Amino acid sequence: MRKILRIVFIILIVGFVVLQFFQPEKNQGQITDNDILRQHQVPENIAVILKESCFDCHSNNTRYPFYDRVAPVSWMVDDHIQDGKHELNFSEWGEMDIFDKITTLDEIARETKRKAMPLKSYKLMHPKARLSDEQIAAIEKWTTELGEELLKNSISE
Amino acid sequence: MKTKITLNLLFLGLFTLSAAASDTEKSTYYSPAQMSEEVKAVVQNKCFGCHNTDSKNDKAKEDLDFKTFDTLTNLKKVSAYKKIGDVLNENEMPPKKFLDHYPDKKLTDAEKKLLMDWAKAEAEKLVKGM
């Protein structure tokens, strides 16, 4: 019995080690002029929130703590990132049309107000990503101001 | 005689007030912009049930309330029109579960196109300042 347990344990260990050779591609691309922080004069307090609470899943640049680099966690994290970027990618903000931008800004305000974003699972592993009520209010103010600015510019064009 | 005149005036006043109230209600009932009769009919028949202030479906009315639509800022309206187009395009509305109970509420392809074209046109008008 002990021998079987030992063999199972060894197989698991070997499997785990082999798994580490198969990793998803890291989400760490170049920052281009399409990035929201280059497209607009984003207030410092908002830029801090975006970097701390949003960009890991909603941009082309993720910060990876050590445990996110270990398979199978790395695959689960990559899955989250792909989903997040599919919904919204701040790195490609410049490529969005005005309708998408305005709607996305509205969604950002709604989702943070409902506390649906950042995701609970993400906040659990990244406590700094939690948003205070003041930060949520600041996001709502910023999204409205930026949306109004985009609309005003579009009308005057 | 004097009492009769006062009563008549009172009734007249009440009648005018109620007529005005009913007019106000009518005008805000199908408020979104210049909805054509065709669009209005589809919205009333297939969407308004859930997407109005008095709906019991809190999420639906929070997402979109046709009764108070005109009170939204232009910015919110653009976003609402865009989302209407998106959810219709993705066949997310009316929701499948709802259609299981009320299959007659399913949008026909023509109705879906009508609403999508309308929402797109209204959003474009706002963005172009028309």
HADDOCK unambig.tbl for C-alpha pairs under 7 A between the chains (distance, minus, plus):
assign (segid A and resid 99 and name CA) (segid B and resid 82 and name CA) 6.59 0.50 0.50
assign (segid A and resid 102 and name CA) (segid B and resid 79 and name CA) 6.04 0.50 0.50
assign (segid A and resid 103 and name CA) (segid B and resid 79 and name CA) 4.41 0.50 0.50
assign (segid A and resid 103 and name CA) (segid B and resid 82 and name CA) 6.84 0.50 0.50
assign (segid A and resid 106 and name CA) (segid B and resid 79 and name CA) 6.86 0.50 0.50
assign (segid A and resid 147 and name CA) (segid B and resid 75 and name CA) 6.72 0.50 0.50
assign (segid A and resid 148 and name CA) (segid B and resid 75 and name CA) 6.49 0.50 0.50
assign (segid A and resid 151 and name CA) (segid B and resid 127 and name CA) 5.99 0.50 0.50
assign (segid A and resid 154 and name CA) (segid B and resid 127 and name CA) 6.12 0.50 0.50
assign (segid A and resid 154 and name CA) (segid B and resid 128 and name CA) 6.36 0.50 0.50
assign (segid A and resid 155 and name CA) (segid B and resid 127 and name CA) 5.94 0.50 0.50
assign (segid A and resid 155 and name CA) (segid B and resid 128 and name CA) 4.80 0.50 0.50
assign (segid A and resid 155 and name CA) (segid B and resid 129 and name CA) 4.91 0.50 0.50
